[in-house]
Amino acid sequence: KMAKQTGLLRYSGSMGGVRHFKIKGLQGDYAGLVGGPTAEQIYNDSAFERTRENMSEFGGCASAGKAVRVGLSQIIKQMSDSRLTGRLTALMKQINLEDTANPRGQRSIEISAYQSLIAGINFNINVSLAGIFNAPYTLTNNTARDSATFTVPTFNPANLINAPAGATHFRLVNAIVGISDWVYNPATSSYEPTDPTLNSLSDISYSAYLPLNATTPATNVTTNLPGTPTMTATVSVLNCIGIEFYQQVGGNYYLFAQGNALRCDTVF
């Protein structure tokens, strides 16, 4: 069992065969014994075969999750929580476990077959889009799967938006990002996207700056993947919608650090 330090003594590194450290996202100081298997044992000893299998698949799931973050890098900082990376990796691992055709350590990450597991994820677990934005809307995508339109009819923000204190304006966000399936390549002993040119390909579009104290007119926000790509069956398109809040000072709009929300609404 992992020890937790409760006294006043604090130091970094190890002492007397005990190392002290912090865990991201948790309060307090933790301690554990120094030691464990060597890197050579982990990579070569038959006793650690299961560990190597887990490491291989974990690396692939982390890469697949990173592809989502890369595609949304323009907005991800103000729209996510500190544990998003781990949650996306866990989500990809859930998909990875569905593969029963390949051996452990080489199971594919077939996002295209399990799109429903991604749809609905909020990028900030502490700020749900449904708790911030309640106006009716529709999402439509074209048959080529390279464009999507976020349509919001006329509505009153005072009734349907839960804005942070001090905000004067908001912008609606529509984002699409292509995410490839990932497969294990024995030649490189690593996971690779089936469609690298389409993986993380994205477009992010915004509405105008809209005042919170006036009726919002009917709004369309359309995204188009660059280069009119030909989408394949092993690439899924995540359609994410969100809202950003601003404070107007003079002629400038200043983005709020908190209160913004983004959700993967549909995957097609």
C-alpha positions as CSV (number, residue, x, y, z in Angstrom):
1,K,0.0,0.0,0.0
2,M,1.3,3.5,-0.9
3,A,2.2,5.6,2.1
4,K,1.0,9.2,2.6
5,Q,3.2,11.6,4.4
6,T,1.3,13.5,7.2
7,G,4.1,15.1,9.2
8,L,5.9,18.4,8.8
9,L,9.1,16.9,7.3
10,R,9.3,17.5,3.6
11,Y,12.1,16.7,1.2
12,S,12.5,15.6,-2.5
13,G,14.2,12.6,-3.8
14,S,14.9,9.5,-1.6
15,M,16.2,8.9,1.9
16,G,16.8,5.6,3.7
17,G,15.5,3.6,0.7
18,V,12.3,5.6,0.6
19,R,11.4,8.0,-2.1
20,H,9.0,10.9,-1.7
21,F,6.9,12.4,-4.5
22,K,3.7,14.1,-5.4
23,I,0.9,12.8,-7.6
24,K,-0.7,15.2,-10.1
25,G,-4.2,16.1,-9.2
26,L,-4.0,14.8,-5.6
27,Q,-3.0,16.7,-2.5
28,G,-0.3,15.7,-0.1
29,D,3.0,14.0,-0.2
30,Y,3.4,10.3,-1.0
31,A,6.2,7.8,-0.4
32,G,7.3,4.5,-1.8
33,L,10.2,2.1,-1.7
34,V,13.1,2.7,-4.0
35,G,13.8,-0.1,-6.4
36,G,11.8,-2.3,-8.7
37,P,12.7,-4.1,-12.0
38,T,15.4,-2.7,-14.3
39,A,14.6,-1.4,-17.7
40,E,16.5,-4.4,-19.2
41,Q,14.3,-6.8,-17.2
42,I,11.1,-5.1,-18.4
43,Y,12.0,-5.2,-22.0
44,N,13.6,-8.7,-22.2
45,D,12.6,-10.9,-19.2
46,S,9.8,-13.4,-20.0
47,A,8.3,-12.6,-16.6
48,F,7.4,-9.2,-17.9
49,E,5.7,-10.2,-21.1
50,R,2.3,-9.0,-19.9
51,T,3.9,-5.7,-18.9
52,R,5.3,-5.2,-22.3
53,E,1.9,-6.0,-23.9
54,N,0.3,-3.4,-21.6
55,M,3.0,-0.8,-22.4
56,S,2.6,-1.3,-26.1
57,E,-1.2,-0.8,-26.1
58,F,-1.0,2.0,-23.6
59,G,1.4,3.8,-26.0
60,G,-1.0,3.4,-28.9
61,C,-4.0,4.6,-26.9
62,A,-2.0,7.6,-25.7
63,S,-1.1,8.4,-29.3
64,A,-4.8,8.1,-30.4
65,G,-5.9,10.4,-27.6
66,K,-3.2,12.9,-28.5
67,A,-4.5,13.0,-32.1
68,V,-7.7,14.5,-30.8
69,R,-5.9,17.1,-28.7
70,V,-3.6,18.0,-31.6
71,G,-6.6,18.5,-33.9
72,L,-8.3,20.8,-31.4
73,S,-5.1,22.5,-30.2
74,Q,-6.3,25.9,-31.2
75,I,-9.0,25.8,-28.5
76,I,-8.2,23.0,-26.2
77,K,-6.3,25.1,-23.6
78,Q,-9.3,27.2,-22.6
79,M,-11.8,24.3,-23.0
80,S,-10.2,21.4,-21.1
81,D,-9.4,20.2,-17.5
82,S,-6.0,19.0,-16.3
83,R,-7.0,15.3,-16.6
84,L,-8.3,15.4,-20.2
85,T,-5.2,13.5,-21.5
86,G,-5.8,10.7,-19.1
87,R,-9.5,10.5,-19.9
88,L,-8.9,10.4,-23.6
89,T,-6.3,7.7,-23.2
90,A,-8.7,5.6,-21.0
91,L,-11.4,6.1,-23.7
92,M,-9.1,4.8,-26.4
93,K,-8.1,1.9,-24.2
94,Q,-11.8,1.0,-23.8
95,I,-12.0,0.9,-27.6
96,N,-8.7,-1.1,-27.8
97,L,-10.2,-3.8,-25.5
98,E,-13.0,-4.4,-28.0
99,D,-10.6,-6.0,-30.5
100,T,-10.7,-9.8,-30.1
101,A,-9.0,-10.6,-33.4
102,N,-5.4,-9.5,-32.6
103,P,-3.2,-10.8,-29.8
104,R,-2.6,-8.8,-26.6
105,G,-0.1,-6.0,-27.2
106,Q,-1.2,-5.7,-30.8
107,R,-4.9,-5.1,-30.5
108,S,-6.2,-2.3,-32.8
109,I,-7.9,0.9,-31.8
110,E,-10.9,0.9,-34.1
111,I,-12.5,4.2,-33.4
112,S,-14.6,3.9,-36.5
113,A,-16.3,0.9,-35.1
114,Y,-17.1,2.4,-31.7
115,Q,-17.9,6.1,-32.4
116,S,-20.7,6.1,-29.9
117,L,-18.1,5.8,-27.1
118,I,-16.6,9.2,-28.0
119,A,-19.8,11.1,-28.8
120,G,-21.0,13.1,-25.8
121,I,-17.6,13.6,-24.0
122,N,-17.1,17.0,-22.4
123,F,-13.5,18.3,-22.7
124,N,-13.7,19.9,-19.3
125,I,-15.2,17.4,-16.8
126,N,-16.0,20.3,-14.5
127,V,-17.9,22.4,-17.1
128,S,-20.7,20.6,-19.0
129,L,-21.9,22.3,-22.2
130,A,-25.4,21.3,-21.2
131,G,-25.1,23.3,-18.0
132,I,-23.9,26.4,-19.9
133,F,-25.7,26.4,-23.2
134,N,-29.4,25.3,-23.5
135,A,-30.5,26.9,-26.8
136,P,-32.0,24.6,-29.4
137,Y,-29.6,23.7,-32.3
138,T,-29.0,21.3,-35.1
139,L,-25.8,19.8,-36.6
140,T,-25.7,18.7,-40.2
141,N,-22.8,17.2,-42.1
142,N,-22.4,16.6,-45.9
143,T,-22.1,13.2,-47.6
144,A,-18.3,13.7,-48.2
145,R,-17.9,14.0,-44.4
146,D,-15.5,17.0,-44.7
147,S,-17.9,19.8,-43.6
148,A,-20.5,20.4,-40.8
149,T,-22.8,23.2,-39.9
150,F,-23.9,24.2,-36.4
151,T,-27.3,26.0,-36.7
152,V,-28.9,27.9,-33.8
153,P,-32.3,29.6,-34.2
154,T,-33.0,33.0,-32.7
155,F,-32.9,32.8,-28.9
156,N,-32.6,34.9,-25.7
157,P,-29.2,34.4,-24.0
158,A,-30.6,35.6,-20.7
159,N,-32.9,32.5,-20.6
160,L,-30.7,29.9,-22.3
161,I,-27.0,30.7,-21.4
162,N,-25.4,30.4,-18.0
163,A,-22.6,33.0,-18.4
164,P,-19.9,33.7,-15.9
165,A,-20.0,36.9,-13.9
166,G,-18.5,39.8,-15.8
167,A,-19.0,38.4,-19.3
168,T,-20.5,40.7,-21.9
169,H,-20.3,38.6,-25.0
170,F,-20.0,35.0,-26.3
171,R,-19.0,33.1,-29.4
172,L,-20.3,29.8,-30.6
173,V,-17.7,27.3,-31.7
174,N,-18.0,24.6,-34.3
175,A,-15.0,22.2,-34.7
176,I,-14.5,19.1,-36.8
177,V,-11.4,16.8,-36.6
178,G,-10.6,13.6,-38.4
179,I,-9.3,10.8,-36.2
180,S,-7.9,7.7,-37.8
181,D,-8.1,4.1,-36.5
182,W,-4.7,3.0,-35.1
183,V,-3.1,-0.4,-35.8
184,Y,0.0,-2.1,-34.5
185,N,2.9,-2.3,-37.0
186,P,5.2,-5.3,-36.2
187,A,7.9,-3.8,-38.4
188,T,8.3,-0.7,-36.2
189,S,6.9,-2.3,-33.0
190,S,4.6,0.6,-32.6
191,Y,1.1,1.8,-33.2
192,E,0.4,3.9,-36.3
193,P,-2.7,5.6,-37.8
194,T,-4.2,3.9,-40.8
195,D,-4.6,7.2,-42.5
196,P,-1.8,9.6,-41.3
197,T,-2.7,12.4,-43.7
198,L,-6.3,12.6,-42.4
199,N,-5.4,12.0,-38.8
200,S,-5.8,15.2,-36.7
201,L,-6.9,17.1,-39.8
202,S,-9.3,19.8,-38.5
203,D,-11.2,23.0,-39.0
204,I,-12.5,25.3,-36.2
205,S,-15.0,28.1,-36.9
206,Y,-16.6,30.7,-34.7
207,S,-19.7,32.9,-34.7
208,A,-19.4,36.6,-34.4
209,Y,-19.0,38.1,-30.9
210,L,-22.6,38.0,-29.7
211,P,-23.9,40.2,-26.8
212,L,-25.3,38.5,-23.8
213,N,-27.8,41.3,-23.2
214,A,-29.6,41.2,-26.5
215,T,-31.5,38.6,-28.5
216,T,-29.2,36.4,-30.6
217,P,-30.2,36.2,-34.3
218,A,-30.3,32.9,-36.1
219,T,-26.7,31.8,-36.5
220,N,-24.9,29.3,-38.7
221,V,-21.3,28.2,-38.1
222,T,-19.8,26.1,-40.8
223,T,-16.6,24.1,-40.8
224,N,-14.7,22.7,-43.8
225,L,-11.7,20.4,-43.7
226,P,-8.8,21.9,-45.7
227,G,-7.9,20.6,-49.1
228,T,-11.2,18.8,-49.8
229,P,-9.9,15.5,-48.5
230,T,-11.3,12.1,-49.5
231,M,-12.4,10.5,-46.2
232,T,-11.9,6.8,-45.7
233,A,-13.9,4.2,-43.8
234,T,-11.2,4.0,-41.1
235,V,-11.4,7.7,-40.3
236,S,-14.0,9.2,-38.0
237,V,-14.9,12.8,-37.9
238,L,-15.5,14.3,-34.5
239,N,-18.0,17.2,-34.5
240,C,-17.4,19.3,-31.4
241,I,-19.5,22.3,-30.4
242,G,-18.9,24.8,-27.7
243,I,-19.1,28.3,-26.3
244,E,-16.5,30.9,-25.3
245,F,-17.1,33.9,-23.1
246,Y,-15.6,37.4,-23.4
247,Q,-15.6,40.7,-21.7
248,Q,-15.7,43.8,-24.0
249,V,-13.4,46.6,-23.0
250,G,-13.5,49.5,-25.5
251,G,-13.2,47.8,-28.9
252,N,-11.4,44.7,-27.6
253,Y,-12.8,41.4,-26.5
254,Y,-11.0,39.5,-23.7
255,L,-11.4,35.7,-23.5
256,F,-12.4,34.4,-20.1
257,A,-10.1,31.7,-18.7
258,Q,-13.0,29.8,-17.0
259,G,-16.6,29.0,-17.9
260,N,-16.0,28.0,-21.5
261,A,-17.3,24.6,-22.6
262,L,-16.7,22.2,-25.5
263,R,-18.4,18.8,-26.2
264,C,-17.9,16.2,-28.8
265,D,-21.5,16.2,-29.9
266,T,-21.5,13.7,-32.8
267,V,-19.1,11.5,-34.6
268,F,-19.7,10.6,-38.3
